[in-house]
Amino acid sequence: LSVEVSSHALDQDRMSSTEFDIGIFTNLTRDHLDYHGTFENYFAAKEKLFSVLLERSKKPHKFAILNFDDEYGRKIKVGGSVEKITYGLKEGDLRAKILRQGFAGQLLEIVYLNQKWEVKLPLVGEFNVLNFLATFGTALALKLDLNKVCQQFEFFRGVKGRMEAVKNTKGKYAFVDYAHTPDALENALKTLGQLKNGKKIITVFGCGGDRDQGKRPIMGEIACRLSDEVILTSDNPRTEYPGQILEDIAKGCQAYQNFSMEVDRKKAIEMALSRAQAGDAVLVAGKGHEDYQIIGKTSHPFSDVDVIKNFLK
């Protein structure tokens, strides 16, 4: 049984009766400050899983699997009864080297102590390599057959809405990603930038209403700096006026001339796809796997993936 534990749940002691065997820390980026108030409080809530709950757990063998490429992963305090497995591309005991990469995926060399494995990972991006290492570290802790783990990953097609490639017959690359924070958007765009080979990147994104307003211009600047073209649109506007959210994002775009605004998300996605040529990449960010859009207090059926499929069929 596995569970993604939110910082809210940790802060509110909603996981205090759970006996954990393994805790995984992937990274920490700007998010949920509307609840935690400060980044320090956000980190403290996350750290609680490793410093308190794992230490308190009555399980006989307990592991903290930590991303040491992330500065907060290196800062986490782990209870004395918990064994650490650290991982990363640059830091950690468990390492990965990218031997080859492209839009179809990447070839990796995994090294742990004196052992090596070669893995064909059919996903793009360093973040997916790091996520694979977290999974591999879990397999180490569980004493699974690591050769079989590597073989099975060759058939893994990723998580819905996480840099999800939407196949089509038009020769255009379309990706849907849940990136809704500055760091996540920057990582997604840098990933595509490394693979574009002279082609264009067109980004469609917005920011959620009734949430952290401070990140909006930051994300606008990132999108314009790392894209050839940006179309600002609605995410889940909730009770905020959608046009004002776009204006807030646009404050970070003023040094650039490569952005436009279209409040209607469906129209914005179709606009980006129509402007893309064969070989170009369109990134639709912010909502990922969500199959709804919240306007006012009502959820309306909406899927970025479906819009792309219907337009490019």
Secondary structure, 3 states (H helix, E strand, C coil): CCCCCCHHHHHCCCCCCCCCCEEEECCCCCCCHHHHCCHHHHHHHHHHHHHHHHHHCCCCCCEEEEECCCHHHHHCCCCCCCEEEEEECCCCCEEEEEEEEECCEEEEEEEECCEEEEEEECCCCHHHHHHHHHHHHHHHHCCCCHHHHHHHHCCCCCCCCCCEEECCCCCCEEEEECCCCHHHHHHHHHHHHHHCCCCCEEEEECCCCCCCCCHHHHHHHHHHHHCCEEEECCCCCECCCHHHHHHHHHCCCCCCCCEEECCCHHHHHHHHHHHCCCCCEEEEECCCCCCEEEECCEEEECCHHHHHHHHHC
